[in-house]
Amino acid sequence: MSTFTSYDGTRLAYTEVGTGPRLVCLPGGPGRASAYLEDLGGLTAERTLVLLDARATGHSEVPADPSTLRFDRLAEDVEALREHLGEDRIDLLGHSAGTVVAQAYAAAHADRLRSLVLVTPTSRMQGGNREDTAAIMAARSAEPWYPDASEAAAALQDAPPAQQQALMRAFRPFYYGRWDERTQAHAATADRQMSRRAELGFAAGIEEVDLPALLEGLGQVQAPVLVVGAEHDAATGVAAVELVAGCFPQAETVVLPGAGHFPWVDEPEAFRSAVAGFLSKVGA
């Protein structure tokens, strides 16, 4: 683990693992430590992954100013990390909520971006509402865990905070393309990796963010973009893939069969092939 000091003096932690050119990786949650990204399905054979713990998560410090936990402010930590690493431009990967930070970075620092990979992105910034997730969940009705998971999904709508964690545990099979020892072990790490402070701060004060200007900025990004979706992603859906990709001048998409919201866990070889293939075309 290494650390650096960001723009406001907050000490942030990151881990470098693998070989080859660097790929800066932003975790989702929001508010989850980067450890759950693991080696991204063996992508470490192709790239040195720079796994950043966002402020108030993992081994990174809690900032003095809680407003800096908002997603657009987190993008400035990415720029501070780029400067710390001494990279003129970076290849950047974001997962889930991390794709929002990655897009904010792309809009603000397009000239510092070599390539962008957005994995199972949320499309809330583009006005999406996960309209296809109900159908994705219904397609799993033959699974033995489905009754409990679907009941939890319905209860989450109005559950008080004290009950939400238990319901989320019951809902977790919907996040994966299969529910076996491997995916259950990955899901079990979520509780200890989450920061409630970071989660709440991610969208706090979002009304102050000029979202139209941010989206307009994405239209100016000249770096190539890959948007990765997953067939069984009941967290952010599949429709989000094209919606997000449509914001960029140079974007390609892939939807991985059999995978869920964490495609490197469900289908590591397919995930690695898609991302490594894209990055090899970009060069370093």
Secondary structure, DSSP 8 states (H G I E B T S, - for coil): -EEEE-TTS-EEEEEEEESSSEEEEE--TTTB-GGGGTTTTTGGGT-EEEEE--TTSTTS---SSGGGGSHHHHHHHHHHHHHHHT-SSEEEEEETTHHHHHHHHHHH-GGGEEEEEEES---GGGT---TTHHHHHHTTTTSTTHHHHHHHHHHHTT--HHHHHHHHHHHGGGGSSS-SHHHHHHHHTHHHHB-HHHHHHSSTTGGGS-HHHHHHHHTT--S-EEEEEETT-TTT-SHHHHHHHTTSSSEEEEEETT--SSHHHH-HHHHHHHHHHHHHHH--
